[in-house]
Amino acid sequence: MSASASKAQLIGPLFRGTSRLRIALVGRPDSGKSTIFHAVASTSIDQGYLAHTDKAYRRCIVQIGMDEVELVDLPSVSGLCNLRGDDLEGLKYLLWGDSRPRVSAHESAAPPAPFSRPDLLIHVVDASQLVHHLQLTLELIELGLPIVLGLNMVDKARRKGMIIDAEGLQRALGIPVVPMIAIKGFGVAKLFARAVQAVREGSCPLPQPAGPRVAEWGQRLRALVDTDAVREAFRVPLPFMIRQLKQRDTYFDAELASHFPEHARKLEALRRQAMDSLGRPLADVVAEDYRRRASALCEQVVRLTHRSQTTTWEDRLDAVFLHPRWGLLGSMLLFAGVLFMVFEVSAGIDALTSARLTELVAQWQPQGLAGVIGRAVVDGVVGLIGIVVPYMLPLVLMLVLLEESGVMQRVAFVVDRFFHYIGLHGKVAVPFLLGLGCNVPAIAATRHVASGRDRIVASLLITFVPCSARSAVLLALGGKYLGGLGVFAVFMLSMLLIALLGKVLVRRYPNISPGMIQEIPPYALPRMGSVLRATWQRTQDILTIVLPLLVGGSVVLAVLQYVGAEQWLNEALAPITVWLLGLPAALGVPILFGVLRKELSLLMVYQALGTFEIDQLLDWTQISTFLVFLMLYVPCISTFAVMLKVIGRRDAWFSVMLSMGVAMVCALLVRLLLQGVQLLVQA
């Protein structure tokens, strides 16, 4: 962002904390306002009911640049005249908020809602049904509040052959008009930016004068009710009150008759005069005038064209990525395709790099302490190469390409509801996908897409995402001894744990993260320079943080082996391996070495048991228990190192304790469950 743009954002008051704005979403049914609310809502939504009604409102805090707004999603309404019951309470909130005027003092002590009147209205309209929605716009303008018009479903309008001049409509109404496609996230960020700007600039809608046949009677009515007593009693904008009385609104008529009976008698006389002059009730003429003005606006700003000229290739792609029903399936297929391609490439790269280095290093069998330490250093470097080159770089590069092209932002928008269920924002979808390759860049990526509680919880949950190293162990052992169903069950256990732990962890970190607006950019051809810079930013922590700790951990464990501490380590770990998991004591050291890299555990299992056919020594219950524990316990030292930087020492150590606790509980439950199945089969 340029310096000038930054300065422009800071002009005027900053809306934060107790000074935050309150913005209400209003619109007719099926206009898409609830879709907008869900697109920007935080993970904590306050839901309540308008007083003495079953009409629900929802509200949450949303971050807009440096400003904050309290966003209120009000029940849908088709018009503002002659409302009754539940709908009338919604109008009272727009007029008076949490206070009561004198004419309403005889009603229930509870106001319609426990918060004040909105500072601004966002009126969401269906662009393909523009004429019907603009009638409500003309009514809302008379409320005396700033308004921003969200011109939603412009893609649907284009498919009908409607090209809408948004700037022309903006000039005619005097309010900001933002074309958008809420279900795809297009225009949502601009909508809220314009809303904050409208309040900061103090903008207000242009008066929309009635036709000459109606205007005359409006002037007469104004002369009747434009008194200090009436204004103080009703506390509503005079144009709105006049319109309600012209249309014989039941609520305003009743209150006027109750508090100002003389005015009510004169009003009835005026209506009879209008009936004699116009030949029909004034209310019918006023309603027709609103329809006429809305139709005239549409004719002014809408151009009809052939449908084939309005459907672009971007529309066709978005029909795949952002479909309300199939978008999630399309995202999953995209993830699967990326992973398949990356792991296919990774297998070839691994064979050419780390596998050859491992074979070369394996020929070096030092005897002295200095040689053992040197070998440990080399093992640490080779292990790092095995993580980064074949698995991490291809995956990070592929995801950066998807981000630069605009595809990944669409995926994040689609999966937003799933992550909201967990308690996170949809923007964390990219780090979670990165975690399937390696947890290290995944946790590092949370710094760029989340903050506060979302960053901490996402980082903690990512440690349970099966990375490529864990997947390699699972496929090697599980695929051979448990079959495809067993491998699938272990993967599904990880996904279930992420969902359940997400619900728990958001309660441990109760600080509510404000909602964030996901901007969906247009499709673009990735630029190589930008791709390489982004890839380096996401992997640079490997050299500065992970490499020293990986080498250091490798040296420590090598020295322990050299001095013959294996027996002692196995005995120290026996309470976990033998008593809790029911595994041979010899598997203690292989489990411990998994802290460096999970594949090391697999190699050392063969060494510890003295055979590559471990089913001769372990039954399928023990293999399943071992795999579940190995998949879940303690993130590797590389992951822990990055967590120290991203979420701090306290939460990084909490992650270690959490993963150990979850791994032991889950492994024990799996062991008991499978042993129970074995007993049933034997019986």
C-alpha positions, -999 to +999 in steps of 0.1 A: +000+000+000+013+034-009+020+061+017-007+083+004-032+055+007-022+049+042-027+085+051-060+086+034-073+058+056-064+077+088-083+109+078-110+115+104-118+095+136-107+059+141-136+036+148-124+011+174-133-001+209-162+019+224-161+042+193-167+014+169-195+018+143-227-001+143-239-011+109-272-029+102-278-052+072-313-047+058-330-061+027-359-080+013-360-118+017-335-137-005-314-106-012-282-122+002-277-101+033-273-132+055-247-145+031-227-113+035-230-116+073-216-151+072-189-141+048-174-116+073-186-128+107-163-136+135-163-171+151-184-157+179-219-145+170-243-130+194-278-140+185-310-127+201-346-119+194-363-086+189-384-079+220-415-101+223-410-116+188-395-147+172-376-126+148-339-133+153-311-108+149-273-116+148-244-094+155-206-097+157-175-075+155-158-072+121-123-058+114-122-033+085-087-021+079-078-002+111-115+002+120-139-020+138-177-023+133-204-041+151-224-057+123-261-064+129-280-088+106-317-078+110-347-099+099-357-094+063-384-069+054-402-061+022-413-026+031-417-001+059-454+007+058-482-010+077-460-034+095-474-054+123-462-076+151-427-089+147-419-068+116-430-036+134-404-042+161-377-043+135-388-009+122-389+005+158-353-006+162-343+013+130-361+044+143-352+044+180-327+017+188-327+008+225-347+040+236-384+047+235-401+079+223-430+094+242-456+079+219-441+045+227-439+049+264-471+029+271-456-002+254-433-028+271-404-014+290-380-035+269-369-018+237-368-038+205-331-046+209-305-041+237-283-018+216-285+016+201-297+026+166-273+019+138-249+045+125-254+033+089-275+009+069-262-015+043-291-022+020-285-054+001-305-057-031-309-084-057-296-068-089-317-092-110-349-079-093-338-043-090-371-025-094-387-043-065-357-037-042-354+000-051-388+006-037-375-004-003-344+018-010-366+049-015-383+041+018-350+036+037-336+069+025-363+086+045-351+072+078-324+099+078-294+074+081-264+071+059-269+042+034-247+021+012-264+000-015-249-035-019-258-043-055-258-081-050-260-109-076-248-089-105-237-121-121-273-133-120-284-100-135-259-104-163-272-139-170-306-123-175-290-098-199-291-068-175-261-045-175-264-021-145-248+013-145-237+014-108-222+048-110-253+062-126-275+047-098-251+062-073-254+097-087-292+094-088-296+082-052-267+101-037-255+070-019-225+047-025-235+017-048-211-013-047-216-041-073-210-075-057-216-112-057-219-121-020-219-158-024-185-156-042-171-129-020-167-104-048-172-068-037-177-076+000-145-059+011-152-028-010-188-027+004-176-024+040-148+000+031-173+023+014-196+020+045-169+032+069-159+059+045-195+071+042-198+076+080-164+092+082-173+117+054-207+124+069-224+116+035-262+114+033-286+103+006-301+128-019-338+137-013-360+117-036-390+139-043-424+124-049-443+130-081-464+163-084-497+146-076-483+133-043-461+162-035-490+186-031-507+165-004-473+159+013-469+197+017-504+200+033-497+171+056-464+186+066-481+218+076-504+197+098-479+177+118-447+198+116-450+211+152-426+209+181-450+187+201-454+161+174-417+160+165-407+156+201-433+129+207-425+107+177-388+115+173-386+103+137-375+121+105-403+143+093-403+130+057-406+094+070-435+103+093-453+122+065-449+092+042-463+068+068-493+090+074-499+094+037-500+056+034-524+053+064-498+033+084-517+016+112-491+022+139-486+059+133-523+065+128-530+048+162-503+068+180-513+101+165-550+095+174-540+085+210-517+114+217-529+141+193-566+135+186-571+169+171-544+163+146-559+129+138-593+145+130-576+170+107-556+142+090-588+123+082-604+154+067-572+159+046-574+123+034-611+128+024-601+159+004-574+139-014-598+111-022-622+136-038-594+152-057-575+121-068-604+098-073-589+071-052-572+068-017-541+088-012-523+056+001-528+039-033-515+069-052-484+071-029-477+034-033-480+037-071-457+068-070-430+047-053-433+019-079-431+045-107-400+062-093-383+028-088-392+018-123-378+051-137-345+046-118-342+011-133-349+024-168-323+050-163-295+027-152-303-008-167-293-017-202-306-050-217-283-071-238-281-107-251-272-133-225-244-148-245-225-114-244-224-114-206-210-148-195-172-147-193-147-175-188-142-161-152-179-167-146-175-203-158-145-210-136-163-194-106-193-217-113-169-245-104-149-231-075-177-211-058-208-231-064-229-230-032-234-268-032-205-283-051-178-257-043-166-277-012-164-309-033-145-290-059-121-277-033-115-312-019-108-325-054-084-296-060-066-304-028-064-341-037-050-332-071-024-309-057-013-335-031-012-363-057+008-343-081+032-330-054+038-364-038+043-379-072+069-353-079+083-356-044+089-393-047+111-387-078+129-358-061+134-378-029+150-406-049+174-382-065+184-362-034+179-374+002+176-411-006+210-410-024+225-389+004+212-413+030+227-443+012+260-425+009+261-415+045+251-450+056+285-462+044+301-441+071+301-460+104+323-440+128+335-456+161+349-427+181+329-400+198+341-373+174+330-394+144+296-401+160+290-364+165+301-357+130+278-384+116+249-369+137+255-335+122+255-349+087+223-369+096+206-337+107+215-319+075+204-349+054+172-351+074+165-314+067+172-319+030+148-349+031+121-326+046+126-295+025+136-305-010+113-333-019+082-325+001+081-289+014+093-269-016+071-285-043+040-281-021+047-245-010+055-236-046+022-252-059+002-234-032+018-200-039+010-205-076-026-211-067-027-180-045-011-158-071-036-170-097-066-162-073-077-199-070-067-204-033-087-174-021-118-189-036-111-222-019-107-204+014-140-186+009-158-219+002-144-238+033-150-208+056-181-224+071-162-255+081-135-236+099-162-214+115-176-246+130-142-254+145-139-218+157-115-204+131-117-181+101-116-196+066-083-179+058-065-206+077-073-231+050-040-225+032-018-232+063-038-264+070-032-276+034+005-268+038+005-289+069-002-320+047+033-315+033+050-303+064+038-286+096+068-262+096+058-239+068+021-244+077+026-229+112+048-202+098+020-193+073-005-186+101+014-153+107+003-140+074-034-150+075-045-149+111-038-131+144-046-134+181-066-164+191-070-177+155-033-179+150-027-197+182-055-222+178-047-228+141-010-235+150-020-259+178-044-278+155-020-279+126+003-302+147-024-329+143-025-326+105-007-357+091+024-343+074+042-362+046+066-378+072+037-391+093+019-402+061+050-421+049+051-441+082+014-447+081+014-459+045+045-480+051+032-498+081-005-494+079-007-501+042+012-533+046-004-547+078-037-529+082-049-524+047-065-495+030-094-494+055-071-492+085-050-463+069-083-444+061-095-449+097-063-434+111-065-404+087-101-399+097-092-400+134-068-371+128-096-350+110-120-358+138-096-348+165-089-314+147-126-307+147-132-316+183-100-300+196-109-268+177-142-266+196-123-271+229-094-248+223-115-218+214-128-219+249-093-220+263-085-188+244-117-168+249-105-136+233-128-131+204-111-125+171-131-100+150-145-111+117-122-106+087-133-098+052-119-122+026-110-104-006-113-125-037-090-111-063-096-115-101-079-144-118-043-136-128-013-152-144+013-158-116+045-138-120+076-158-114+094-131-093+064-128-069+061-166-067+097-171-058+096-143-032+066-157-015+081-192-015+113-179+002+093-160+028+075-192+038+105-214+040+133-191+052+127-201+089+141-235+079+177-222+078+175-198+107+155-219+132+149-255+122+184-265+110+203-257+143+177-275+164+175-305+141+213-309+141+215-303+178+188-329+186+205-354+163+238-349+181+221-354+216+204-386+206+235-399+189+256-393+220+230-411+241+233-441+218+271-439+219+273-441+257+249-470+258+219-452+272+194-472+250+186-496+277+181-469+302+159-449+278+138-479+271+133-485+308+125-449+314+098-450+286+084-483+297+054-468+315+043-454+281+054-482+257+047-512+279+021-504+305+000-478+285+004-490+249+011-526+254+042-525+231+076-541+235+100-521+257+125-520+228+102-495+209+109-467+234+140-454+216+124-455+181+095-435+195+119-410+211+137-406+178+105-396+161+110-362+177+136-356+150+117-371+121+089-396+121+105-417+094+134-423+118+110-441+141+101-464+112+137-472+105+146-478+141+116-500+147+131-525+122+165-522+140+150-526+175+129-556+165+156-571+144+133-578+114+115-561+086+085-584+091+073-569+123+040-588+122+059-618+135+064-599+168+035-575+169-002-583+163-025-559+144-038-543+177-002-534+186+006-521+151-026-500+152-018-486+186+018-478+177+007-460+145-020-439+163+005-429+190+032-421+165+008-400+143-003-378+172+024-375+198+048-345+202+054-325+170+089-329+156+116-306+168+114-286+136+077-279+142+084-270+178+111-246+168+088-226+145+060-226+171+084-209+196+087-180+171+050-179+160+030-184+192+056-181+219+072-204+245+042-209+267+018-220+240+045-241+222+051-261+254+013-264+258+012-279+223+037-305+234+017-315+264-015-314+245-002-337+218+012-361+243-020-362+262-042-367+231-018-393+217-018-414+249-056-412+254-064-420+217-038-448+216-051-464+248-087-462+235-077-478+202-059-505+221-088-513+244-113-511+215-093-535+193-086-559+222-123-560+229-130-568+192-103-596+194-121-611+225-154-610+207-140-627+176-123-654+197-155-659+217 
